[in-house]
Amino acid sequence: MRAELSSVERNPPAQDAPETDSGLEPASASPPPPESDWDRKEGWPVAIAGSCMFFVYLGLTYSYGIVQLHLAEARLASVSTLSFIGSLGAAIAPLSGMLIARIISLAGYRLTACLGGVLLGLGEFTAGWSTKSLPAMFVTQGFIFGLGSAMTFLPAATVPSLWFKKRRGLATGIVYGGAGVGSAVIALTMESLIKKTGLATALKILGAAAWGIMLPASYFLKAPAGRGRAVSTVQWHLFRSLKFLIMLVMGAIATFPLFVPPFLLPLYITSVGLSSQVAAAILAAWNLASALGRIGMGFGADAFLGPVNSFFVSLTLIGLSTIALWPFANSLGLLIFFAILSGIGSGGFFSLMPVVVCAVFGDGQLANIMSMLATSWTFGYFLGSPIAGYLFDAYGGTEGGLAAYRPAFFYAGSLSLASAGLVMIVRLMMNRKILARV
């Protein structure tokens, strides 16, 4: 029986998703293609295209800490206020999830992603003219960039998963792994560009580069035949499922701390006495570890632990590293060690979420269920880092030394561990259902 449980967790059957006793209707709008049609070679260009989209989208999002560092040094505004710019850019994607699903249902994944690439590059490019104005930065780096991110996220996050079954975790990990690689490359490139050309010109160059990568990549984001449209209506029956409600709350809690390390880490590193170039390098290490986490956690979900267990490990790693290690990381070695652990955990959250949704609810309405769950991420995306910034300012800010950061660390770590606890509840509910069938 123990072997059977392990097998079911690694490859959860799609027919387990519907739960008539809890009000869930069948998750699949149409029957899945035959087993031989899954994992076709045509799916790998789609996964690579999604990885390129995430290379730019999340690469720029996670590198905002470098922009924030230079804006803070220029005294444009306080750290907590500047955090809202990056948070706004990140929060629009989950907030507009259902709207983007509607756009996909009308225009398709490919055109939606193309429009997203245009807007995202425009936001970054025009931010180059906005570095002296706080309201202008909110409009360009915040709103326009965020709207482009929203139209990019859902197609890139969901389309590759529709092409795979046995290797879905690996394929999704490759897609999200592009974000970690992009974040590392962009963080180092951005700091080098800023040193040579200044912040304004660096943002213009990055905006133009975003167009050069995202527009060609969007062409390849097509769904398998017969699965080219997202369901764009709210599936109210899901709210009668306890597992869906727990996942909804879990996502709302888990996203509050996710952007705290990349936004605060560069400022913390300079407070330790290291240079901004070292800060960019350690942030790059965090992002590279995130890429490894996205791919490694996805592979582990396919081959060893299963998606839900891997998801639990990911959130636990974020929480423990933030509470037990970051507050005491005042040397280069410890900072790199923290960056690696935290990055691996953070990468796993994003790459595993679509896989977990498929494991728990089936894959028939992946984009729609993902958009509903992602809506609960809005508050965490928008308020998570600013709350950490306010805690930092309240306890002394840059004049308060390293102790001023610790309340923000404990706030972020405790929320990650709380979300891990909710994932474990879902895992236990799935175990109980499997045991009932043994």
PARO-278473 format. One record per residue: residue in three letters; x, y, z of N, C-alpha, C in turn; chain. Coordinates in steps of 0.02 Angstrom, whole numbers. Atoms other than C-alpha are relative to their C-alpha. Last residue first. Example, Ala and Ser with C-alpha at 12.3 -4.5 7.8 and 13.67 -1.06 7.14 Angstrom:
// PARO-278473
 type    n_u    n_v    n_w   ca_u   ca_v   ca_w    c_u    c_v    c_w mol
  ser    -42    -59     -3    684    -53    357    -39     55     37   A
  ala     45    -59      0    615   -225    390     45     60      0   A
END
This chain:
// PARO-278473
 type    n_u    n_v    n_w   ca_u   ca_v   ca_w    c_u    c_v    c_w mol
  val    -44     58     -5   -366     54    -48    -37    -59     29   A
  arg      9     42     59   -498    180   -107     41    -65      4   A
  ala     68     24      1   -520    264     62    -13    -47    -59   A
  leu      7     55    -47   -332    274     76    -71    -30     -1   A
  ile    -32     59     29   -325    381    -81     -8    -61     45   A
  lys     42     22     56   -453    505    -13     29    -63    -32   A
  arg     60     31    -28   -363    515    153    -45    -26    -55   A
  asn    -17     66    -27   -198    545     65    -62    -36     26   A
  met     -9     45     57   -275    687    -36     18    -70     23   A
  met     67     12     28   -339    770    122      5    -47    -60   A
  leu     34     49    -44   -168    748    203    -70    -16    -25   A
  arg    -32     65     11    -84    835     55    -35    -54     42   A
  val     23     26     65   -209    978     63     28    -69    -13   A
  ile     70     18    -10   -170   1000    249    -30    -29    -64   A
  met      0     65    -32     16    996    209    -72    -23     14   A
  val    -14     50     52    -10   1139     87     -1    -70     30   A
  leu     62     10     38    -92   1238    227      9    -50    -56   A
  gly     47     38    -40     59   1211    339    -65    -13    -36   A
  ala    -21     70      6    175   1271    201    -46    -46     40   A
  ser     25     25     64     73   1432    195     21    -73    -11   A
  ala     72      8     -6    106   1459    380    -30    -27    -65   A
  leu     12     62    -37    292   1426    355    -75    -12      9   A
  ser    -18     56     43    300   1559    219    -13    -67     34   A
  leu     54      9     48    205   1682    329     14    -58    -49   A
  ser     58     31    -34    327   1656    472    -58    -11    -48   A
  gly    -10     71    -13    477   1687    360    -60    -34     31   A
  ala      0     38     62    416   1853    291      6    -75     12   A
  tyr     66     -6     32    368   1930    458     -3    -43    -63   A
  phe     44     44    -37    527   1865    540    -71      1    -27   A
  phe    -18     70     13    634   1943    404    -48    -47     35   A
  ala     23     17     67    542   2110    411     16    -73    -17   A
  pro     73      8      0    565   2116    599    -28    -18    -68   A
  arg     23     65    -26    751   2079    571    -76     -6      7   A
  tyr     27     46     50    793   2221    453    -36    -59     30   A
  ala     61    -28     29    813   2359    583    -32    -46    -51   A
  ala     58     18    -41    936   2251    679    -65     26    -29   A
  leu     28     64     22   1060   2268    536    -61    -21     40   A
  gly    -45     57      3   1089   2451    571    -35    -63    -21   A
  gly     11     46    -55    955   2574    623     45    -61      0   A
  glu    -38    -23    -58   1013   2720    515     -4    -49     58   A
  thr    -71      6     14    960   2635    354     44     22     57   A
  gly    -21     -9     69    786   2614    424     75     -9     -9   A
  gly    -60    -40      6    764   2634    612     25     11    -70   A
  tyr    -52     21    -47    637   2504    665     68     33    -13   A
  ala     24    -10    -69    488   2588    582     53    -18     52   A
  asp     -1    -71    -17    582   2604    416    -19     12     73   A
  phe    -70    -22      2    617   2416    408      6     74     20   A
  leu    -30     27    -61    440   2373    461     73     22      5   A
  tyr     25    -39    -56    377   2491    326     28    -25     66   A
  gly    -33    -65      1    489   2408    196    -23     45     57   A
  ala    -68     11    -23    429   2234    246     38     66      2   A
  ile      6     13    -72    251   2297    229     69    -12     29   A
  pro      8    -63    -37    300   2372     60     -8     -9     75   A
  ser    -64    -36     -7    367   2201      6     -7     68     33   A
  gly    -50     40    -35    207   2104     41     66     37     11   A
  leu    -14    -24    -67     80   2239     -3     58    -36     34   A
  phe      1    -73     -6     59   2227   -191     23     24     67   A
  tyr    -45    -31     48    112   2048   -224      5     75     13   A
  gly    -68     17    -18     32   1984    -65     50     33    -46   A
  phe    -18    -37    -61   -130   2078    -96     72    -14     20   A
  thr     -5    -73     11   -142   2018   -275     25     37     61   A
  trp    -69    -21     -9   -102   1834   -243      8     76      0   A
  ser    -13     -7    -72   -286   1794   -214     72     22     13   A
  thr     31    -62    -23   -317   1828   -399     14     12     74   A
  ala    -48    -54      1   -190   1693   -438    -30     67     21   A
  leu    -45      5    -57   -311   1559   -381     48     59      3   A
  met     40    -10    -60   -444   1615   -504     44     -2     62   A
  ser     17    -71     -4   -318   1637   -646    -41     15     62   A
  met    -59    -38    -19   -244   1465   -610    -16     74      7   A
  ile     -9     10    -72   -418   1389   -613     62     37     25   A
  asn     54    -32    -37   -452   1467   -783      9     -7     75   A
  ala     -8    -73      3   -284   1426   -860    -53     35     42   A
  leu    -59    -23    -37   -291   1245   -799      5     76      1   A
  gln     10    -72     -2   -468   1209   -855     58     33     37   A
  gly     47    -22     52   -453   1028   -914    -10     75     -1   A
  asp    -31    -49     45   -294    995   -814    -48     28    -52   A
  gly      2     20     70   -359    906   -660     24     56    -45   A
  phe     63    -16     32   -402    985   -492     -7    -29    -70   A
  val     56     -5    -47   -270    928   -367    -67      5    -36   A
  ala      3     58    -44   -130    865   -478    -63      0     42   A
  cys     18     58     40   -162    994   -616     -8    -62     44   A
  val     70    -10     21   -162   1134   -487    -24    -59    -42   A
  val     42     16    -58     -2   1063   -411    -74      8    -18   A
  val     -2     73     -6     82   1065   -582    -44    -23     58   A
  pro     44     30     51     26   1245   -613     -2    -76      5   A
  met     70    -18     -9     98   1296   -442    -44    -29    -56   A
  leu     42     56    -21    259   1196   -455    -74     18      3   A
  ser      0     53     50    361   1319   -559    -48    -57     18   A
  phe     29    -19     63    312   1469   -455     -4    -58    -50   A
  phe     69    -22     -7    340   1399   -282    -32     13    -68   A
  gly     46     56     -2    496   1301   -330    -73     21      5   A
  gly     10     26     67    590   1456   -379    -50    -56     -3   A
  ser     43    -46     35    562   1531   -207    -13    -23    -71   A
  gly     68      5    -24    633   1379   -121    -48     44    -39   A
  ile     26     65     20    789   1372   -229    -73     -8     22   A
  gly     15      0     71    816   1558   -209    -29    -66    -24   A
  ser     62    -37     10    802   1551    -19    -20      0    -74   A
  leu     57     36    -30    931   1414     -6    -66     35    -14   A
  ile     10     64     35   1054   1492   -130    -61    -36     27   A
  ala     27    -13     67   1036   1670    -66    -15    -64    -37   A
  phe     70    -17     -6   1059   1611    114    -31     10    -69   A
  phe     35     61    -21   1222   1524     70    -75     13      7   A
  ile      6     43     60   1281   1678    -27    -38    -64     17   A
  leu     47    -31     45   1242   1790    122    -10    -42    -64   A
  leu     68     13    -23   1326   1670    240    -52     30    -46   A
  gly     15     71      6   1487   1671    138    -71    -15     21   A
  leu     10     18     70   1490   1860    115    -21    -72     -8   A
  ser    -62     10     36   1467   1897    299    -15    -24    -70   A
  asn    -36    -64      3   1324   1970    401     69     -7    -32   A
  ala    -45      1     58   1198   1829    379     32     68     -7   A
  phe    -69      7    -25   1124   1816    555     51      1    -57   A
  pro    -14    -50    -53    948   1880    517     73     -2     25   A
  trp     -9    -68     24    952   1784    350     15     50     57   A
  leu    -65    -15     30    982   1612    425     10     74    -17   A
  ala    -57     29    -36    846   1551    543     68     21    -27   A
  ile      2    -10    -72    696   1657    493     66    -21     34   A
  thr     12    -71    -16    722   1680    306      2     13     74   A
  ser    -59    -40     18    804   1510    277     -9     73     19   A
  leu    -55     15    -46    667   1421    375     62     41    -16   A
  gly     13    -23    -67    524   1506    282     58    -10     47   A
  ile      2    -73     -1    590   1486    105     -6     25     72   A
  leu    -68    -24     10    638   1304    135      3     76      0   A
  thr    -35      9    -64    466   1266    206     71     27     -5   A
  leu     22    -52    -46    383   1340     52     36     -4     67   A
  ser    -20    -66     25    485   1231    -66    -18     56     48   A
  val    -72     -8    -13    467   1073     37     23     69    -21   A
  phe     -8     -9    -73    277   1093     37     74     11     17   A
  phe     24    -67    -15    275   1117   -152      9     16     74   A
  ser    -53    -45     21    381    960   -174    -19     73     15   A
  asn    -55      5    -48    254    864    -71     57     46    -17   A
  val     22    -32    -62    112    930   -179     54     -3     53   A
  pro      6    -73      2    198    895   -345    -17     32     67   A
  gly     66    -18     22    262    717   -314     -9     76      6   A
  leu     46    -20    -54    412    675   -207    -72      8    -22   A
  phe    -11     21    -69    522    575   -325    -58     16     47   A
  ala    -36     63    -11    516    578   -515      0    -26     71   A
  asp     13     54     48    394    708   -579     26    -67     24   A
  ala     72     13     -1    391    823   -426    -18    -57    -48   A
  gly     16     38    -60    579    806   -410    -74    -17      5   A
  phe    -24     69     12    601    861   -591    -16    -44     60   A
  gly     44     30     50    492   1014   -558     20    -72    -15   A
  met     62     17    -34    586   1051   -396    -49    -32    -49   A
  gly    -11     57    -45    750   1041   -491    -63    -21     37   A
  ile    -11     61     39    694   1152   -635      5    -61     46   A
  arg     57      9     45    616   1291   -531      7    -65    -40   A
  gly     58     23    -38    744   1270   -393    -60    -13    -44   A
  leu    -13     70    -17    890   1282   -514    -59    -29     39   A
  ala      6     38     62    816   1443   -585     11    -75     13   A
  ser     71      4     15    791   1510   -409    -12    -40    -64   A
  ala     26     53    -43    971   1468   -370    -75     -9    -11   A
  leu    -23     62     29   1018   1574   -520    -24    -60     41   A
  asn     40     13     59    908   1714   -453     21    -64    -36   A
  trp     68     17    -22    985   1709   -280    -43    -20    -60   A
  ala     -5     67    -27   1159   1705   -359    -68    -24     25   A
  ala     -4     45     57   1111   1857   -464      6    -73     23   A
  leu     67      5     26   1057   1945   -305     -2    -46    -61   A
  ile     36     45    -46   1227   1901   -235    -73     -7    -21   A
  ala    -24     69     10   1312   1976   -389    -37    -49     45   A
  ala     28     26     63   1204   2133   -384     22    -72    -12   A
  ala     72     10    -10   1246   2160   -201    -33    -28    -62   A
  val      7     63    -36   1430   2133   -239    -73    -16     12   A
  gln    -18     52     49   1418   2271   -370     -4    -69     32   A
  ser     60     13     40   1325   2381   -244     13    -53    -53   A
  ser     15    -47     53   1474   2365   -128    -64    -18    -37   A
  leu    -23     23     65   1483   2273     38    -24     48    -54   A
  gly    -64    -32     17   1470   2358    206     28    -22    -66   A
  val    -52     41    -31   1333   2254    288     69     30    -14   A
  ser     -2    -18    -71   1213   2395    244     53    -40     38   A
  thr    -39    -62     -6   1259   2370     61      3     23     72   A
  ile    -70     16     14   1202   2189     76     43     63      5   A
  tyr    -30     32    -58   1039   2239    159     74    -12    -10   A
  leu     -7    -52    -51    995   2360     19     33    -28     62   A
  pro    -54    -47     19   1030   2227   -114     12     54     53   A
  leu    -67     28     -3    929   2096    -15     55     48    -22   A
  leu    -38    -26    -58    774   2202     15     73    -23      0   A
  phe      7    -72     -7    684   2186   -153     44     27     55   A
  pro    -31    -36     56    748   2012   -202     -6     76      6   A
  pro    -72      8     11    719   1943    -26     28     39    -60   A
  val    -39    -34    -52    547   2023      7     75    -10    -11   A
  phe    -43    -52     30    470   1973   -160     41     37     52   A
  leu    -39     24     57    401   1805   -100     47     52    -29   A
  pro    -72     -3     -9    350   1860     75     42    -13    -62   A
  phe    -23    -58    -37    169   1910     42     76      2      8   A
  thr    -28    -52     44    144   1780    -95     22     62     37   A
  ala    -68     16     24    126   1632     24     31     56    -40   A
  ile    -50     -8    -53    -22   1705    119     70     -7    -28   A
  ala      3    -68    -26   -138   1734    -29     53     13     52   A
  gly    -32    -45     48    -81   1574   -112      0     71     25   A
  met    -72     13      0   -123   1473     44     37     47    -47   A
  val    -29    -34    -58   -293   1556     59     76     -9      2   A
  leu     11    -72     10   -342   1505   -118     33     39     57   A
  met    -50    -23     48   -265   1332    -97     -5     75    -12   A
  ile    -65      2    -34   -368   1307     61     55     24    -47   A
  leu     -2    -56    -48   -525   1365    -29     66      2     37   A
  phe     -8    -62     38   -492   1247   -175      6     60     47   A
  lys    -69     -2     25   -464   1100    -57     13     64    -40   A
  leu    -44    -20    -55   -625   1139     35     72      5    -24   A
  ser    -54     49    -13   -723   1131   -127     46     26     54   A
  arg     28     51    -44   -886   1229   -126     50    -55     15   A
  phe      1    -27    -68   -794   1380   -194    -35    -46     49   A
  leu    -63     15    -34   -757   1277   -348      2     24     72   A
  his      5     64    -36   -941   1282   -394     65    -18     35   A
  trp     23    -10    -70   -921   1467   -433     -4    -65     39   A
  gln     29     66    -15   -815   1434   -587    -22     -1     73   A
  val    -14     23    -68   -785   1615   -636    -37    -65     14   A
  thr     51    -14    -50   -795   1631   -824     22    -25     68   A
  ser     -9    -65    -30   -649   1647   -944    -53     18     51   A
  val     66    -14    -27   -620   1470  -1003      5     63     42   A
  ala      8      5    -73   -455   1481  -1096    -72     12     18   A
  arg     35    -55    -32   -447   1447  -1283     -5    -13     75   A
  gly    -30    -65     13   -325   1346  -1389    -36     58     33   A
  arg     -7    -24    -69   -364   1171  -1325     29     71     -1   A
  gly     61     11    -40   -433   1090  -1483      4     26     70   A
  ala     63     -5     38   -263   1077  -1564    -59    -18     44   A
  pro     15     57     43   -123   1097  -1437    -67      8    -34   A
  ala     25     57    -37    -95   1275  -1373    -10    -59    -47   A
  lys     64     25     25     14   1405  -1457    -19    -63     39   A
  leu     44     18    -55    151   1509  -1379    -69    -20    -26   A
  phe     -1     73    -11    275   1502  -1524    -48    -22     55   A
  tyr     26     35     60    239   1678  -1590     -7    -75     13   A
  ser     73      6     -6    261   1751  -1414    -30    -39    -59   A
  ala     18     58    -41    447   1712  -1423    -75    -10      3   A
  pro     -9     63     37    475   1832  -1569    -23    -61     40   A
  leu     44      0     59    393   1976  -1473     11    -62    -43   A
  met     68     22    -14    472   1935  -1306    -44     -4    -62   A
  ile      6     70    -22    657   1939  -1349    -73    -23      1   A
  gly    -38     44     44    682   2098  -1452     -6    -74     17   A
  trp     36      8     64    544   2189  -1360     35    -51    -45   A
  ala     61     38    -15    628   2156  -1192    -41    -11    -64   A
  ala    -18     70     -1    795   2214  -1264    -61    -44     14   A
  ala     -9     20     70    717   2383  -1306     18    -75     -5   A
  gly     65      0     32    655   2399  -1127      3    -22    -72   A
  leu     35     60    -21    824   2347  -1058    -70     -5    -30   A
  ile    -32     56     34    911   2482  -1160    -36    -65     17   A
  lys     20     -3     70    788   2614  -1101     29    -59    -38   A
  leu     69     22      6    811   2560   -920    -25      1    -72   A
  ala      3     72    -11   1000   2572   -934    -71    -26     -7   A
  thr    -19     33     63    987   2746  -1010     -4    -76      7   A
  ala     49    -16     51    892   2812   -858     15    -37    -66   A
  leu     62     39     -8    998   2723   -727    -48     11    -58   A
  gly     49    -31    -43   1166   2791   -786    -65    -39      0   A
  thr     44    -47     36   1270   2741   -936    -47     40     44   A
  lys    -29    -28     61   1423   2646   -873    -43     55    -30   A
  lys    -66    -28    -14   1380   2608   -690     28     37    -62   A
  ile     10    -60    -40   1196   2587   -733     67     34     15   A
  leu     25    -53     43   1239   2467   -874     -8     66     39   A
  ser    -54    -20     43   1346   2360   -758    -21     58    -46   A
  glu    -48    -36    -42   1210   2356   -626     58     25    -42   A
  met     28    -64    -20   1080   2311   -756     50     41     40   A
  thr     -2    -46     57   1186   2176   -835    -24     69     19   A
  leu    -70    -18     13   1217   2091   -668      6     50    -57   A
  ala    -26    -35    -59   1034   2096   -618     72     22    -11   A
  ile     23    -70      1    978   2055   -796     26     38     60   A
  val    -32    -36     55   1083   1897   -806    -18     74      2   A
  ala    -72     -4    -13   1031   1836   -634     35     41    -54   A
  ser    -10    -44    -57    847   1878   -658     74      8     16   A
  gly      9    -69     21    847   1802   -831     13     49     56   A
  val    -58    -18     41    921   1639   -768     -5     73    -21   A
  gly    -58     -3    -43    791   1632   -629     63     19    -38   A
  ala      4    -59    -44    649   1679   -744     61      6     44   A
  gly    -21    -59     38    702   1554   -876     -2     63     41   A
  gly    -72     -6     -8    686   1420   -743     28     59    -40   A
  tyr    -12    -46    -56    500   1457   -744     75      7     14   A
  val     32    -64     13    482   1381   -917     17     50     55   A
  ile    -42    -33     50    609   1243   -883    -29     69    -16   A
  gly    -61    -23    -33    518   1198   -722     46     37    -48   A
  thr     19    -61    -35    354   1189   -819     60     29     36   A
  ala     13    -52     50    433   1064   -938    -18     67     33   A
  leu    -63    -20     30    508    962   -796    -11     57    -49   A
  gly    -38    -37    -50    344    958   -699     66     25    -27   A
  arg     29    -66    -10    245    912   -855     40     41     51   A
  arg    -55    -46    -13    358    769   -904    -24     71     12   A
  lys    -51     34    -40    229    630   -893     57     46     20   A
  lys     31     36    -56     88    744   -947     53    -32     43   A
  phe    -36     53    -34    145    875  -1071    -43    -33     54   A
  trp    -34     44     48     78    993  -1204     30    -62     33   A
  leu     50     34     40    -51   1082  -1095     30    -50    -49   A
  ser     27     56    -38     84   1124   -967    -52    -39    -40   A
  pro    -45     59      2    174   1230  -1098    -27    -60     38   A
  val      0     34     65     17   1341  -1119     49    -60     -1   A
  thr     47     55      8     -5   1381   -934      6    -39    -65   A
  ala      3     45    -58    133   1494   -868    -41    -62    -14   A
  ala    -65     34     -9    179   1580  -1033     -2    -52     56   A
  pro    -18     44     56     -3   1617  -1075     65    -38     11   A
  leu     46     57      6    -47   1675   -898     14    -43    -61   A
  phe     -5     53    -49    108   1780   -866    -44    -60    -16   A
  thr    -53     48     14    125   1885  -1023     -5    -62     44   A
  met     18     32     63    -39   1980  -1018     53    -51    -21   A
  ala     61     38     -8    -12   2017   -834    -18    -38    -64   A
  ser    -15     62    -38    168   2068   -859    -61    -44      5   A
  gly    -35     45     46    116   2194   -993     17    -67     33   A
  leu     51     22     46     -9   2269   -871     30    -47    -52   A
  gly     42     51    -31    125   2274   -738    -53    -26    -46   A
  phe    -39     62     -5    250   2365   -850    -43    -55     29   A
  ile     -8     26     69    117   2494   -892     39    -65      0   A
  phe     63     19     32     63   2515   -709     11    -31    -69   A
  gly     53     32    -38    225   2511   -608    -57    -24    -44   A
  gln    -28     61    -30    382   2547   -708    -52    -38     39   A
  thr    -39     38     49    286   2672   -816     24    -67     28   A
  val     37     12     62    143   2745   -712     39    -47    -47   A
  phe     58     42    -14    223   2725   -540    -38    -17    -64   A
  met    -24     68    -11    387   2791   -608    -57    -47     16   A
  ala    -14     29     66    297   2945   -676     26    -72      6   A
  pro     62     20     34    222   2979   -504     12    -32    -68   A
  leu     32     57    -32    397   2969   -423    -66    -18    -33   A
  ser     69    -14    -21    480   3085   -547    -31    -62     29   A
  lys     -1    -59    -43    668   3095   -576    -69     16     29   A
  thr    -38     13    -61    683   2917   -644      4     60     48   A
  ser     41    -12    -60    542   2942   -768     38     -3     65   A
  trp     12    -72     -3    624   2955   -940    -34     21     65   A
  gly    -63    -35      8    703   2783   -927     -6     75      0   A
  ala    -25    -13    -67    537   2719   -860     68     36     -3   A
  thr     21    -68    -21    477   2742  -1039     21     16     72   A
  phe    -33    -50     41    579   2590  -1094    -17     70     22   A
  glu    -71     -4    -19    526   2478   -949     36     56    -39   A
  gly     -6    -24    -69    342   2515   -973     72      8     21   A
  leu     16    -71     -2    353   2500  -1162      7     29     70   A
  gly    -58    -37     25    442   2333  -1150    -11     74      2   A
  leu    -53      8    -49    301   2266  -1041     63     38    -21   A
  leu     12    -45    -58    168   2340  -1154     56     -5     51   A
  val     -2    -70     21    235   2261  -1315     -6     47     60   A
  gly    -70    -17     13    272   2095  -1232      8     72    -21   A
  gly    -34     -6    -64     95   2087  -1162     73     20     -8   A
  leu     20    -65    -27     22   2121  -1334     33     12     68   A
  cys    -33    -51     41    123   1974  -1401    -17     70     26   A
  ala    -69     -5    -21     68   1862  -1257     38     53    -39   A
  thr     -1    -28    -67   -115   1899  -1293     72      9     25   A
  leu      9    -72      6    -88   1869  -1478      1     34     68   A
  arg    -56    -31     36    -14   1696  -1447     -6     76     -4   A
  tyr    -61     -8    -41   -133   1638  -1310     53     41    -36   A
  gly    -47     56      0   -294   1667  -1407     63     16     39   A
  ala    -56    -12     46   -387   1827  -1450     48    -59     -5   A
  leu     19    -36     61   -561   1801  -1377     57      2    -51   A
  ser     56     34     31   -534   1667  -1244    -21     32    -65   A
  ile    -25     61     32   -362   1740  -1209    -56    -36    -36   A
  ile    -35    -21     61   -440   1910  -1175     27    -60    -38   A
  arg     51    -21     48   -562   1829  -1053     32     22    -66   A
  ala     30     62     25   -420   1739   -965    -54     15    -51   A
  ile    -47     27     49   -332   1908   -954    -27    -66    -28   A
  leu      5    -42     60   -486   1981   -868     46    -27    -55   A
  met     61     19     34   -491   1834   -747    -10     42    -64   A
  gly     -2     68     27   -309   1859   -701    -62    -19    -39   A
  ser     36      0     63   -316   2048   -683     -5    -70    -31   A
  leu     62    -38     -6   -269   2055   -500    -42     -5    -62   A
  pro     53     40    -33   -142   1914   -518    -66     37      4   A
  ala      9     66     32    -42   2008   -653    -53    -42     36   A
  ile     51     -5     52    -71   2183   -583    -13    -67    -32   A
  ala     68     15    -24     21   2141   -423    -52      1    -54   A
  ala     10     72    -10    199   2127   -493    -73    -17     15   A
  gly    -16     36     61    210   2300   -569    -12    -75      6   A
  leu     54    -14     47    121   2373   -418     12    -38    -65   A
  ser     57     41    -20    244   2286   -302    -59     11    -47   A
  gly    -11     69     20    393   2359   -395    -59    -45     16   A
  ile     -6     -1     73    323   2534   -377     10    -71    -26   A
  phe     67      3     31    261   2502   -200      4      1    -76   A
  ser     21     70      6    438   2460   -145    -67     -6    -33   A
  leu    -29     27     62    488   2640   -185    -20    -73     -9   A
  thr     36    -29     57    369   2700    -50     25    -28    -66   A
  ser     68     28     -1    438   2581     83    -41     27    -59   A
  val     -2     69     23    618   2625     36    -70    -30     -4   A
  ser    -21     49    -51    586   2811     54     -3    -70    -29   A
  ala     53     12    -50    577   2925    -98     28    -50     50   A
  leu     63    -14     34    684   2996   -241    -59     -8     49   A
  arg     50    -29    -47    832   3001   -123    -63     23    -37   A
  ala     15    -66     28    959   2968   -263    -52     37     41   A
  glu    -62    -38     -6   1026   2823   -157     -9     71    -27   A
  ala     -6    -18    -71    846   2762   -140     64     41     11   A
  leu     50    -52    -13    824   2768   -330      4     23     73   A
  his    -25    -62     29    987   2672   -349    -49     58      8   A
  leu    -61    -21    -35    935   2535   -228     25     67    -27   A
  gln     19    -30    -63    760   2527   -301     60     26     39   A
  val     28    -66     16    829   2497   -475    -18     36     65   A
  ile    -57    -40     22    936   2354   -408    -23     71    -16   A
  gly    -37    -20    -60    787   2284   -310     61     42    -17   A
  tyr     21    -67    -20    690   2288   -473     37     23     62   A
  ser    -58    -45     -1    793   2139   -529    -19     71     20   A
  tyr    -44     17    -56    656   2016   -480     62     44      4   A
  thr     36     -9    -64    530   2102   -593     46    -13     59   A
  leu      4    -71    -16    652   2121   -738    -35     12     67   A
  gly    -68    -25     -7    695   1936   -737      2     73     18   A
  leu    -19      6    -70    513   1894   -703     72     20     12   A
  tyr     52    -25    -45    459   1965   -870     21     -5     73   A
  val      7    -73     -1    619   1946   -971    -47     23     54   A
  phe    -67    -29     -5    673   1767   -937     -4     75      6   A
  phe    -13     -8    -72    489   1726   -910     70     27     13   A
  met     45    -52    -25    453   1760  -1094     13     12     74   A
  cys    -25    -65     23    608   1662  -1145    -44     57     26   A
  ser    -59    -15    -40    553   1513  -1038     30     68    -19   A
  gly     22    -22    -65    382   1518  -1118     58     18     45   A
  ala     28    -67      9    464   1510  -1288    -25     28     66   A
  ile    -57    -45      7    570   1362  -1230    -24     72     -9   A
  ala    -30     -9    -66    414   1272  -1168     59     49     -2   A
  val     47    -40    -40    325   1303  -1333     30     13     69   A
  pro     -7    -71     19    478   1243  -1429    -47     46     39   A
  trp    -62    -29    -26    469   1085  -1321     14     70    -25   A
  gly      9    -37    -62    286   1047  -1353     63     34     25   A
  glu     24    -67     14    306   1000  -1536     -7     43     63   A
  lys    -57    -44      9    413    853  -1480    -22     71    -15   A
  arg    -24     -2     68    258    768  -1414     57     50     -6   A
  asp    -72     -6      1    242    737  -1227     28     -2    -71   A
  trp    -32    -43    -49     62    680  -1241     76      0    -12   A
  asp     -2    -68     26    -16    611  -1401     34     48     49   A
  ser    -53     -6     50     28    431  -1357      6     71    -27   A
  glu    -66     -2    -32    -73    442  -1196     55     12    -51   A
  pro    -28     66    -18   -230    483  -1293     71      7     27   A
  pro    -21     39     58   -290    664  -1286     28    -67     21   A
  pro    -69     -9     18   -379    722  -1129     18    -40    -61   A
  pro    -43     55    -20   -569    721  -1129     71     12    -22   A
  ser     -1     49     54   -648    893  -1145     47    -55     21   A
  ala     54    -20     45   -700   1023  -1014     -4    -49    -58   A
  ser    -19      0     70   -593    932   -888    -60     17    -42   A
  ala    -46    -54     16   -621    984   -707     14      4    -74   A
  pro    -59     26     34   -778    880   -680     44     56    -25   A
  glu     20     31     62   -893    974   -563     63    -27    -34   A
  leu    -42    -10     59   -840   1006   -385    -31    -36    -60   A
  gly     26    -51     45   -979   1017   -258     41     12    -61   A
  ser    -20    -65    -24   -892    930   -114    -24     55    -47   A
  asp     25    -10    -68   -980    762   -135     19     68     27   A
  thr     71    -16      1   -960    769   -324    -26     13     70   A
  glu     24     24    -64   -771    780   -309    -74     18      5   A
  pro     69    -15    -16   -689    797   -478    -20    -30     66   A
  ala     15    -70    -12   -498    796   -472    -73     13     16   A
  asp      9    -13    -71   -469    610   -447    -22     71     13   A
  gln     68     11    -21   -503    577   -631    -11     10     74   A
  ala     42    -58     14   -341    663   -679    -70    -11     25   A
  pro     45     10     56   -241    528   -592    -46     59    -10   A
  pro     69      1    -22   -101    589   -481    -48     -6    -59   A
  asn     39     -9     61     69    540   -551    -75     -2     17   A
  arg    -44    -23     54    198    558   -412    -40     14    -64   A
  glu    -22    -69    -12     67    553   -275     44     26    -56   A
  val     56    -46     13    -19    400   -348     21     72     10   A
  ser     13     -4     72    145    306   -360    -55     49    -15   A
  ser    -54    -37     31    195    345   -181    -12     10    -74   A
  leu      8    -70    -18     25    291   -116     54     42    -34   A
  glu     55    -26     41     40    127   -211    -12     74     15   A
  ala    -24    -11     68    212     93   -138    -55     30    -44   A
  arg    -44    -58     -3    143    118     37     28     16    -69   A
  met     41    -60      0      0      0      0     43     62      0   A
END
